[in-house]
């Protein structure tokens, strides 16, 4: 109840600010040519990775504009509650957000496609679809309904399947399994017979340790070790079928976006794209180092999901993703574009990246 009341207060305040502002939103502070903007995030302040990405992006915008745009970053709860960032930016209570579009899928399942979907696009393919495959135009149509302009603003790359307190060697092993997962992947697990539990990152380790849950995915070796999952479960499975290239988003109040000069809009687009690439590189480097550390721990078993299990997960994923893509008119358009691009990208990825990786493994 307290959260709902706070949200109504935020949005009510936003409505008043919108009415008073010259560009249709809470006017950013402008002094001597400097426009001061507020970025809210859905990330805890003390967890490296996504919050660091938001701070880097804010600094890059300031540097690239010569200080004309000065962005202050507020972690989850500092200005608005976690998961209220999208509404706050749309209402003009904040100017920008750094988040994960899947958090906003209650507005339209179409948002899932700009975060990640099971057996969907890799991080490279996602960037290609959004920038050169028509994805950005559809995203603009979706987010524009809520007075938001959204861009890709980070990526974790491919994630892991998760930590388990026991082996899961077959489809039957998932029946009744208490598994922490969010998004469309959670629905896939439900159809497999698992009991899905949604917990914030800070509660996962204690839930595994106490036996409240049997398994959990989070992100990958780097982030998983930071919250202590390697100390609570013995079996670490891959691949992360549910998040093959999870993307973060950078949203801007559309009225503010439209008020910016063409040069500043291009600068923001370029810095957001650069942060997408930089965060992906950061995750790849840290995941590699963390994986080496995990492999040195003889108590941990790093295992691949059984191929028959993966085939069943793939079958169920097609159903779940298709249903999300049929939920409303804009989702149908997004799904059609996403599927067309994926169908074209897979053959190229197969004879390029996959073929090279297979060849490299022969050495």
C-alpha positions, 0 to 999 in steps of 0.5 A: 500500500505504501508503495502504491501511495508513493507512486500516486504521489510521484505521478501527481507531482509529475502532472503538476510539473508538466503543466508548469514546464515550458517543454511539457515536463519538469523543466531541467535546471538551466543556468548559464547554458547548462541544462541539469538533468536527473537520471533514475535507475532500477539498480542498487547503488552498491552493486557494480555493473548496471549502476556503474554503467548508468554513471558512465553514461551520464558522465559521457553525455556531460563530457561529449556535450562540453558540459551543456548537459549535466546528468545527476544519477539516482540509484533505486530508491534515492528519488523514486522506488525501483520499477517506478523509473519508467512512469517517473520519466514519462511524467517528467518527475525525472528526465532519464532512466537506466533500466531493463525494459522487461520491468515495464511489460505490464504496459505491453509485452512488446517491451520484452523484445527490447530486453531479451526473450528465451532463445532470442537474439544475442547481444550483437544481434540485438544491437543490429536489429535495433539499429539497422533492422527496424527495431528502433522505429518500433520501440519509438512507437511503443515508448512514445505512447508513454512520453518516453524515447528509449535507446539501448544503453547496456548489455550483460551478454549471454547469461547462465542457466543458474545455480541448483542445489541438486542435479537436473539431468532431465525434464522430469527433474524440473517438476516441482522445482522451486526456481527463482526466475523473472520474465518470459523464461519464468513462464517457460519453467512453469509449463515445464512443471517448476514452481517459479519464485520472484525474488530481488537479487539481495534475497537470493543467496539466503533463500538458497541457503535456507532451502526456500528455493532449489535453484536460481538464475541471476546474471553470470559468474561475475555478478553471481559471485558478488551476491554470494550464490557460489557459496549456497549451491553446488551445481552451476548450469549453462546456457542461459536459454532465457536471456541470450543477450540481455539489454539495458535501456536508457530512456528519456522524457520524450518532450525533453528529447524533442526539445534538444538540438539535433546535435545533442540528440546525436551525441546522446545516441552515440554515447548510449551506443558506446555504453552498450558496447563498453558494458558488454566488454566489461561483463565479458572480461569479468565473467571470464575471470570469475569463471576461472575462479569458479573452476578452481573450486572443486566443490562447484560443478559447472554443467551443461543442460541436457540436450533433450531438456534444451529441446523441450525448453526451446519448444515451450519458449516458442509458445511463450514468446509467440503469445507475448508477441500476440498480446496487442497491436504494437506487440504483434508488429514488434514480434513480426519484425523481431522474428524476421530479423532473427530468421535472417541473422541465424544463418549468418551467425551459424557460418560466421561466429558458430563455425569459427568457435567450433574451429577454434575448439579443435585446436 
